[in-house]
Amino acid sequence: MSRDDTSPADTGAVRENLTRDEARQRAARVRDVRTVVHLDLTTGSESFAATSRLSFRTTEDGGTFVDCTATTVHRVELDGEVLPHEVVEATRIRLPGLHAGEHELTVVATMAYRHEGKGLHRFVDPSDDRVYLHSQFEPFDAHLVYACFDQPDLKTTFALTVDAPEEWVVVSNGRAIERPTEGAAGRWVFEPTPRISTYITAVVAGSYARFADEHHGRELGLYVRRSLADHLDTPEIFEVTKQGLDYFEDVFATPYPFGKYDQLFVPEFSAGAMENPGAITFSEVYVFRSKVTDANRERRAETILHEMAHMWFGDLVTMRWWDDLWLNESFATFMSVLAQADATRWRNAWVTFLDAEKAWAKMQDQLPSTHPVADEMPDVESVHQNFDGITYAKGASVLRQLVAWVGQDEFLAGVRNYFDRHAWGNTDLGDFLGALEDASGRDLAAWRDEWLLTTGVNTLTPEVRLADDGTYAEVTLVQTAPAPTWAGLPGVPAREPVLRRHRVAVGVYRRTEAGLVRDQRVELDVEGERTPVPELVGIPAGEVVLVNDDDLTYAKVELDAASTDVLTRELHALVEPLPRALVWSSTWDMVRDGRLPARSYVDLVVSNVASETEVGVLQRLLLRAVGAAERYADPGMRVELLRRLTLHARAWLADLAPGSDHQLAVVRHWAATARSDADQLTAVQQLLDDELTVEGLELDTDLRWLLVTALARAGVVDEERIAAELARDDTDLGRRQAATARAIRPDADAKEHAWQQLLEDSSLSHTVSRQIWGGFSQLDQGDVLASFVSRYFDALGPVWRERSLDWALEFSEGMFPQWAASPDLVDQVDATLADDDLPRPLRRVLLEQRDTLVRTLDARACDAAVG
């Protein structure tokens, strides 16, 4: 999966959970599962009928259970005998007194449609009233649709039939071998799958439009709702799909295991995408109804390849339990970037990986909630919070370092061994490392202990001493593991800092007519506190020494004094995008650590960003500059810094190629920062009203909404203007944008309305909820939001009692009052954390938000000190 009711689970009356011990006990007892499911989707808008037939074998006498959360269970029949209703519990059906041997179970139930992006999610398109369904089962939600053994190591064949209304199409993991006449109501029958885990079984149904292609005789399909069909970029998506299939089949030396390859873009998807074999589901964020920069297309390609890598790593060979979720997701992330760089037009994909994924990893790894990459998952509830920057980005960064240690050819040979040994089975970390050790000849036990079982990010700094003749007399790499800011916080496990072994490159950059260019590279192993680099001794000194050149390891990187002096003045002179991204990453780390004043970072961006060639890096630099001004600068400087960014962007527009990605990115940045300058706000409004033109800029739907939302944030447009814009785009996507624009207004009534929507309307979809709290919480609206600080803490109890786990998690994070950052707020968080009965997931959210608060206050103090 890549990085939205009335049923019991959605009202908070029932918590869905399965412990690792329960799963182990059941897996030891149950074998040879075969699942046949029939769904009747013609029974109405609230629920559907599900009949599940499970065949399985037990290895010993004794009871077990199947997972099933139903509106009503009508009949449970085991080995021809109808069981009493007492065996039915809220989320399980008990199967007592089983003898060792073969069994047949039938469960007939009515199941509820969901609106929070799990189970079988139902959506009605307001554009044409057509209905769209999609399943989302990871990590533990297949039993919201059919009775099953819902754990990854009880793999099953899955045979599905579906009764569907007229005009609908139905898609599942296997090919449809029977279907009604096109457009007619009737039954869809799908071929049984090979043995797969329940969390990757899938059903998607509704009035989807289909686009077909083929590759080497394999059927390829793309699906999207009809109102967005004209916006689906089918040529590029098919191209990336074909490039990925060819690449992975080659490097894995294993054919794609699942026959047809359908990709479905589904409404209100709760994640980025999901690797259901043969029926991969994607968020509609990857359907571009307006112009986007190439960074969005690059991200879509990475997501396509991420899910494709899962077809082998995750679907063909599957983790035994969620302890190894990291390996599933980290491998897919690493391989998707490798495939992009090697097989697609995005040859600089590793630059994006450094600038986006590693930044996410470092941020997560410095929170009090950080955890080892290979983490313990005692139950499914724990899994929900570990779809995070450690599991995806740090894990992938660690795999990149592992490749540097063992060699890429040896790594891929080990992966091929792994697939050969464990196809269609379940494994753990030891199986994977064993295959790599056999291929590389290296003992990886120490590497595992250093990188996978510890937390925290190291810092690498060069110590450079010059000789009198201008050569390097000494270059030493110094490794540190600073104690975290939250060390000693009550309730947070103590984590000892650890120094790791790193395979790194050191680059020496010299000034040329083209700019700063690397002309010396040394690759070596770093171990312990100090590692000399003898290869550079006696070499004429360059202008810049860059540690972790080529970004081989996972670490923070600092510059020596001479390199800092050069790059402060001419960071833009670095010719290649990867070293530029490394330096930008280092400076952002310094801002977040309270070691570089936020205003200095804004100066650095304004002085150097115009030369940035990579539009994705450019966009993130502009976002970080805004973040520096809004969050990390002395609040008294916020207006001035934002105004500087606004004026710089407006002036820069004149130099940008008409219609270019850079132009679009800078226009968005200009509008987003124009908060208080009356002239600039007037210009933004003129652009929206077609009274100001920018050559080559298309004022399309998404850009119009961005301008409306920016003006709403500044208090310039009112409800009437938002309603008028919605009338131009009266779609569900437009309604979501309008929800953000309404909630973002610095108006007490607007904030109160948003608050009441979230707290009182439990039918609100997860996707719309995200839009509302995305608008509600603004760092520069502290005055109008002041009354909501105490109301936030008062709301946590009801939210965690009455709402689903995922919604409660995101509400607690998205609505946290960061706008009121102060020592008093830290004290209020600490008082809440002192409650021993606080739900464990909520405790983690509050610890993370507390860390952000402390960092914010420290960074503001750093910035104020230079005032």
N, C-alpha and C positions, 0 to 999 in steps of 0.2 A: 504494500500500500504506500502511496506517495504522500510528501508533506506538501449535514446542515439540515388529544387522544384520550384517548380515554382509557387506554389499556392500563393495567396495574403498574407496569414498569414505568410508564410515562407520568403517572400521578404520584410516584414516589412510594406507593404502598408496598412495593416489592423491590428488593435489590437483587439484580441478576448477578450470581457469583458462582464460581467453581474453584475449589482449592486444588493446589498441586497434589496434595496427598490423596484427595478423592479421585483425581484423574489417574494417578499411579495405581491405586487399588483397582479401579475399574479396568484399566488397560491390562492389568495382570490377569484379569478374570475373563475378559471378552475378546473374542477372535472372529476373523472372517466375516466382517460386517458387509451386508448388501442392503441397499436402501432403494425402495420404490416409492415415489411420491406422486400423488395426484392433487392438483390445485384447481379449484373451481373459482374463477375470477369473475363470474357473472352474477354473484349473489348480492351486490349492492356496494355502496361507497364506504361503509364503515368496516366491513369484515369480509373474509373469504373462507371457503371450506377447504380443509386439508386432510387428506387421508395418507397416513404414513405406514408402510409395511417394511419392517426390519427383519432380516434373517441374520442370525448370528450364532456363534458357538461359545459356550462357557467351558472353562477348563476345570472347574471344581463346583461342588454344591454350594449354594448360598445365594443371597439376593444381590441385586444391583439396581440401577435406575437409568431411565432415559431422561433427557432434558426436554421440557416442553412448557412454554408459557402461552396459554390459550385463553381466549374469552370464555369458551366452554369446551370441555372434553366430553364428547357424547358417548364414546365407547372405547374401552381398552380390552383387547382380546389377545391372550397369550396362549399359544399352542392349542388353539381351538376353544379355550375357556374364557368367558367374559369375566373380567376382574371387577370386584366391588369398587364403588366410587371412592372409597377411602384411600385407595392407592394414589389418587391424584392430589398433588400438592401445588403450591403456587407456581413453581418453576420446574417441577419434576414429577415424574410418574414412577412410583416404586414398583419393582418387580421382585417380590419376595419368593423365597423358597425354590429357586431355580436348581435343577439338577445339572450335573455336568453333561454337556452334549449340545445338540442342535435345538434352536428355538425359532419360533415365528411370532412376531408381535405386530398387531395392527392397532393404530390409534386414529380415531375419527374425531376431528375437532373443528371448531370455528376459531379462526385467528384474526387478530386486529391489524388493520393497516396502521402504519406509523407515519409520523410527521417530523421525526427528529433524525432522519438519515440512517436508521438502522432497521433490521428486520426487512419487511417489504414496505417500502416508502411509497406513498401515493401522492401524486401531484396533479392538479387540474390547471391547464394553461388558460389564463384569463383571456388570451387573445382569440381563442377559438373553442374553448370549453372541452378540448380533447384531454384524455386521461393518460398519464404516464406512470408506470411503476418501475421500481428497480430494487434489487436486493442489495444489502450490505451486511455481511456476517462477521467480519473480523472485529474483535477476537472471539466473540462468544454470543452470536445472535442468530445462528441458523435455526435454533429451536423456537424463535419467534415466528417461524414460518412452517416448520414441520418438526415432528418428534424425531429425536436423533441422539446419538452419543456425541455430544458437541465438544470434542477436544481433538487437537491436531494429530495425536498418535493412534486414534481409532479410525484409520482410513477406511473408506467404503466405496464401492461402486455406487453410482447415483443414476437412477433411471427416472425420468420425469415425464409426466403428461399434464397438460394444462387445458382447461376449457376457458375460452376467451371470447369476448364480444366481437361483433363485426367490426371491421376496419383495423383491428389490432394485429400486430405481429408479436410473436413471442420468441425470445432467444434464451438459450441456456448453454451449458458447457459443451454439449454434444451437438451434432447436426440434427435438424428436424427431419425425421424419416417419414412422418405423416403430418399433413397439415390441411386445414379446410381450403376450399376454393378461395382464391385471392379476394380479400375484402369481406368474406363471409364469416359468421360466427361458427365456432366449432372447436374440435379437439386438435391439439398439437402434441405429437409424440416425438420424443428425443431419444437418440441412441444412448445406451448406457455409457458412462464414463469409465476410464480405468480407475484404479484405486486412488482416491484423492481425499483430502481432509474436508470436513464439513464447512469450515470457514471460507473455503474457496468454491463451494457450490454456488450456483447463481440462477436467477430467473429475472428477466427484464421483459416487460410487456407494455403494450399501449400502441398509440397511433404513430409509431416512429417511421421516419423516412429512412430508406436504406440505399447505400451506394456500394456497388460491388466492383471487385477487381480480383485478379489472381496472380500468383507468383510461384513459378515452378510447379504448376498444377495444384497449388493450395488455394482454397477459397479465402478471400479477404473481404470483410464487410465493415462498413462504417454506418452507424445509426445515430440519428439525432431527431429531436422533436421537429414537427413539420414547420412550426413558426420560425425556426432557426436554420432550416435546411439550406437556404440561400447563402448563409454565412459560413458554412463548413468548408474549410480549405482542403478539399479532398486530395488534390494532386500532391501537396506537400506532405500530408499525413501518410498517404500511401507510399510516397517515396521514402520517408524515414522508416516506415514499417518494413519495407523490403530491404533497405540497407541494414537494418538491425537484425532481421532474420538471417540474412546472409552472413553477417559478422559473427553472430553468436553460434550459429551452426558450425562455422569454421573454427573459432577459437575453443569451443567446447567439444568439438568432434562428436557431437551427439545431435541427431535430427530433432527439430522441434517436435515435442512429444504428443501434441494434442489435436492434430488434424487441422480443422478450420481455425481462422483467426479473425474473430469479430471484435471490434472496438466500439463502445457505445458511450455517447456523451449524454448524460442523464441529468434531469433537473434536480436542483437542491441536493446535490451530492455532498456528503458530510466530510469528505477528504479530497485529496487531489486526484487519486485514482486507486483502483483495486485490481489485483492480479488474478481474478477468477479465470482459470484456464479456458481459452476459447471464447470467453465472453468478458473481456476486460472493460471495466466501467471507468469513466472519466468525469470530472467536474466540467460543467459548461463554461467555466472560466477560460477553457482552452478553445472555445468557439468565439471567434473575434467578430463582433458585429460592427466594429469600427476599426480605424487604423490603429495598429500597435507598433511598437518598435521591435526590432529583431531580437531584443532580449526576451520578449514574450514568446516568440517562436522558438528560440533556443530552449527556454524553459519547458515548452510543450514537448519538444523533441526529447529532452532529458527524461521527462515523465513517461513518454511512450517507451523509451528504451529501458527505463527502470522497471516498469511492469513486465516488459518482455524478458528481462533477465530473470525475473521471478518464475517464469515458465519452467526453467530448469532448477534454479536455486530457490526453493520455497514450495513449488508445486510438484515437480518430479521427485525431488528429495526435500523432505519437510522436517523442520525441527520437531523434536519429541515433545517439548513443552515450551512455554513462552519465555523461559530463561534465555533461550537462544533467539529471541525476537531480533536482537541487535544484529546477529549474523545474517539473518534473512534480509533485513533492510539495509545494513551496511554494504553487504555484497552487491545488492541491486544498485545502490547509489554509486559505488565505485565502478561497477561494470558499465553503467549507463554513461558515465563521463568518459571512460576509456573508449567506449564505442563511438560517442560523439566525436572525440578528438581523432580517432582513427578512420571512421567510416562515413562521416557526414561533413557538411560544409562548415560546421562549427569547430574549426581546428583549435581555437583558443578556449575550449571548454574547461581546461584546467584553471584558466584565469578566473572564470566564473565560479568554479568550485572553491578556489581560495577566497574569493571576495564575498561569496554568499554562504556556502556550506560551512567553511571553517570558521567564519565569524559567528555563525549560529552555534557551532560546537563550543567555541571558547566562552561565549556568553553563558551557555548552559552549564559548562564545567566549572564556572566560578560561583554558581549559586549554592546555597546550603542544601538544596535538594539534589545536587549532583550525585551520581552513583557510578559504580564500575561499569565499563562497557558490557561485560558479561555479568549481568545483574541477576540477583535472586528474585523470582516472581512467585510468591507464596500462593497467590490466587489471581483470578482474572481481573478483579478490581484493580490490582496493582498495575496490570498491563496498560490500562487506559492512560495512565500518566507517563508511560515510558515510550510513547510515540513522540520522542523528543529529540533535541539536538545531540544527545549522547548516542542514542540508538541509531540514528541515521548518520549525522554528519561526523561526529567524533569517530564512530566505528569505521566509517568509510575513510577518514583520514588515517586511522591506525592501519587499515588494510593497505593504503598507499605507502605507508612507511614499511609495512611488511614486504611489499613488492620490492622496495628499495633494498631491503635486507637480503632477500632470497633470490631476487632476479625475476623479471616478468615472465620469461619463458618457463622457469621452474614453477612459478606460482600457477600459471595456467595449466601446466602439466599436472600439478597436484589437483587442480579443480577437475580436470578430466578423469583422474583416478577416482575422485570422490563420486562423480556421477556414475561411473562404471560400477562401483562397489555397492551403491545405495539406491539405485533407481527404484522408484515407487515405494521407498521405505521412509523411516524416520531416523533421525540422527541427533547427536549432540556435538558440542564444540570439539570434544576429543576425537571424534571421527574425522572432522574437517582438518584439524591440525595434523592428525596422523597421516592423512593423504598428502599434505604438503611436506611433511618431514620425509616421507618416502621419496617424493619427487626431487626435493632440494638437497637431501642429505644433511640438513641442519636440525639440531635439537631446538625445538621451539618452546620448551617448558619455561625457560627463564623469560623469553619474550612475552609469553602469555601472562606470566605473573606481573611483569612490569607494566604492560600496556592494557591488559584486559581486566585485571583484578584490582586496579588502583584508580584513584581519581585525581583530578587537578591537571593543570597545564604548566609545563616548564617554561622558563625564559632563557633564551640563548643570547649572549652579548659578547661581541668581540672586544678584546683588549689589544690595542695596536700601539707598538712602540717603534719609532722611526730611528734609523741610524743617521749619522751626520751627513752621509752621502745621498740621503733621500730614498734609501731602500728600506724595506721592512726589516727591522732588527728582531722583532718578535711579534707574532700574532697568536693569541690564545683565545679559545672559545670558553666562556664561563657559563656554566649551567646553574640555575637556581630554581628553587621550588618554594616561592613565598607562601607563608601561612595565609589562609584565606581571611577575608575581612570578618567573616562570621565565626571564626574559631572561638570556641568556648560558649557559644549561644546555647542556652538550655534546650534540651530535647533534640539537639542535632548531633549525630554521631561524630566523634573525633576522627579526623582523617589525617594520618601522618603524611607530610610532604614526601615525595619520592623523586629521586633523580633516576632518569632512564637512559638507556643506550639509544642513541639516534644515529641514523645514517643520513648525513647532510652533505650539501655542496656549499662551498664558499666561493663567491664570485668577486673579482676585482674589476671595477668599471673605470674607464678612462674617457676623458673628453676627446671627442673627434669632431670633424666638421658636421657629422650627422647628429651629434649629441653624445650623451653618456652611453658607452657601449662596453659590454663585457669582453675582456680579452684574456682573462685568466680564470680557470675554474679548477678547484680542488675538491674531490669527493673523499670523505673520510668518516670514520666512526667516532662519535662523541661519547665519552663514558666518564661518569663522575663529575666533580665540580669544575675541573680545569682540563682542557684538552689542547695541547699545542698544535699548530699547523706548520710543521717545518718546511713544507713545500713552498711557502711564501717567503721564507727568510732569504734575504739578498735580492729579492725581486724589486724593481723600481715601484715606488708607491703609486697607487692610483688615486682618483678622487673619491671613490666610494668602495667600501668593503661591505658586501651584503651576505649575511649568514642565512642559511636555508634557501639559497638560490635554487631555483627550479621547484621550490616548495615540496620537498620530499618528506619532511617530517611534520608532526603536529606539535607546535610550540609557538609561544610568543617570541618575537624577534626584536631586539633593540639595536641601535646603531652606535658606532663609536662617535666621539665628539667631532672629528674632522668630517666624517660622512654626513652627520647631522647638519653641520654648517653648510655643506654644499647643497644638500637636498632641500633644506629650508628655502634656499634661494632659487633652486632650479630643478625641482622634482620633475617638472614637465620635460626636462632634457633626457630622462631615461627613455631610450628608443623603444624597447620592447615592453609589451603590456604586462607580462608577468612580474618582472621586478618592480614596475610602478605599483602594481596591486599589492605586492609585499610591503612596500613602504607605506602605502595608504592604510593597509591593515594595521601596521605598527603604530601609526599616529592615532588611529581610532581607539586602539587598545589603551593608549596613553591618556586619551580624554576620559574614557570610562573608568580608568584607574585613578583619576584625579591627579595626573602628573603632567598634563598639558592643558593649559587654559582653553576653554571652549572657544573663546574669541580668537585665539591663535589658530585653532583648527579652521574656523570660518575664514580667516585670512588666508590660510594655506590653500583651501579649496578655491576661493575666489581668484587667487593668483595663478593656480596651476590647472584647474579643471578644463579650461578651454582646449587644451591639447590632448585630452583623453580620447583615444580612438574607439575604445570598446564602449558601446552605448549602455550595456548592462552595468559596467563599472561606473560610468557617468551617472546613471540614474541612482545608484546606491550612494555615490558621493554626495549628490544633491540632497538625498533623503537624510544622510548623516549630518550634513551641514545644518539642515533644519532641526534635526534632533539635538545638535550641539547648542543651537540658539535657544530652543524651546526648553529643553530639559536640563542641560549641563551648565549653561551659562548662568552667571548672576542674574536673577530675575529682573533686576533693574536695567540690564543690558538687552533683554529679549527683544523689545521693540526696535532698538537701533540695529541689532544684528540681522533681524528678519528684513528690515528695510534695506540694509546693505545687500542682502541676497536678492531682494526684489529688483533693485536698481541695476545690479550687475546682470541679472538675467535679462532684463528689458534691453539693456545696451547690447548684450551679447547676441540677441536675436538678429540684429542687422548683419552679423557676420556669418550666419549659418545658412547652409544651402537650402533653398526653398523645397519643401516637401520631404526633407531628410528626417531620419530618426532623431538626430540630435535636436533638430528644430522642435519636434513634437515634445521631446523630453524637457526641453528648456521652457517651452510655453506652459506646460503643466506645472513646472517648478515655479515659474513666475506667478501664475494665478494662485498657487497654494501658499505663497509667502506674502502676498499683497494683503496684509491684515489691517494696517492702520494708516498707510499712506493714501490720502484721499485721491491724489492724481492717479496713482496706479490702480486703485479700486475702480475709479471711473473708466480707465482704459480697459480693464477686464470686463466691465459691464458693456462697454462699447463693442468689444470683441464678440460677446454673447449676442448682442442686438444687431450684429452685422453693420455697425457704424464704424468699426475699425477693421481693417484687413491686414493680414500678414501673408505675404506672397508665398504660395505653395501650401498653406495650411488649410486643411479641410475641416470645417466646423461640423463634425459628425456627431452622432448621438452620444457616444461616451464622453467626448470632449465637452459637449454642451453640459452634461451632468457634472463633470468635474468643475466647470466654471460656475454653475449654479451652486454647487456645494461650497466652493471657496467663498463665494459672495454671501451665502447663508452663514457661514462661519464668522464672517466679518460683520454680520448684522445688517447687510445691505439689502438683501432680498427677503421678502416676507412670505407667508403661507400662500398668498394669492399667486405670487410669481412661481413658487414651487408647483402649485396645482396646474398652472398654465403649462409648465414644462412637462408635467406628467401627462397632460392631454395630448402632447406631441408624441409621447412614447408610453401609451397606456398598455404596457406589457408587465408581466411579473418582474422582469428585470428593471423596468422603469419604476415600478412601485417600490422595489428595494432601494433604488437610488433616492427616491423621494423620501423614504423612511430615514435614510442617513441625513439628507439635507434638512429635514424637519428637526431631527434630534440634535443637529450640530448648531442650531441657532443659539446665540447667547441671550436667551430669553427665558424667564422663569416659567412661563406657561408651556413653552416648548419642552423644556426639561421635565416638567411635571408630567406632561402627556406621555413622553417616552418612558419615564419611570413606571407609570401606571400600566402601560402596555406590557412591559416586561414582567411585572409582578402579578398582574391580574389576569392576563390572557394566556392560559396554559396551552391553548391550541396554536399559538404562534409557532411557526416552524423555526427550527434551529437556524436556518439560513437567514431569515428575516430578523431574528433576534441578534445575530451577529452584526447585521447592518445597523441596528438601532444603537447597540452599545458602542459600535465603532464611531457613531456620530456624537453620542452623549458625552463621552469622556474626552475632554480637551484640556491640555495642560495650561492653556492661556485663558481659561474661563473659570478660574478659581472663585471669583466673586459670586457668579450666578449659581455655582455648584456647591457653595459652602454648606448649605443645609443638608446635602446628601451624604456628607461624611458619616454622621451618626446613623442615618437611615440605611446606609450600606451595611454597617455592622449589625443593625437590628434585623435586616432582611436575611442574613446568612442562615439563621436557624430555620425559618420557614422554607427557604429555597432548598436546603439540603434535606429537609424532611419530605418535601412535596414534589420535587422535580427529579428528572433522571440524572444519573451521575454525570454524563457528558455535558448536559446543559448547566448543571450546577457548577461544574469545573470552569466552564468558559465564562459564565456570569461572574463568578468570584474573581476571575482574572481581569476580564474586560471592563468591569465596573469598579474595580479597586480605585480609591480616590487619590491617585498619584498627583492630581491637580493641587492637592493640599499638602505637598511634601514639607515636612517640618519635624523637629524632634518630638513634638506633641503627638504627631501621627505615629511615629515609631513607638512611642509609649503605648498608644492605643492598640496597636498591633500586638505588642508584647503582652498586654493585659488579656487580649483574646487568646493568644497562644498558651496562656497559663491554664486555660480550661482543659482538664485532662480528658473530657468527653468529646472534644473537638474531633469531627471525622478526620481520619488519616489523610485522605486526599485534600481536604480543605486546609489542613495544617501545612501541607506541602505548598499549596498556592500562597498562603499567607507568608511563609518563610521566604519564598521567592520574591514576593512583592516587597517584603521588608528589606531584602538585600538591594533591590532596585532603589528603594528610598534612601538607604544609607549611601549607596554609590552616588545618587543624585546630589545629596547634601554635601558630600565630600568634594565632588566635582565643582559644585557651585562655590564652595569655599576657595578652591584652587583658583577659579576664575576671578572671584572677587578680590583675591590677594594681589592681582596685577592691576586692579582698577586705579 
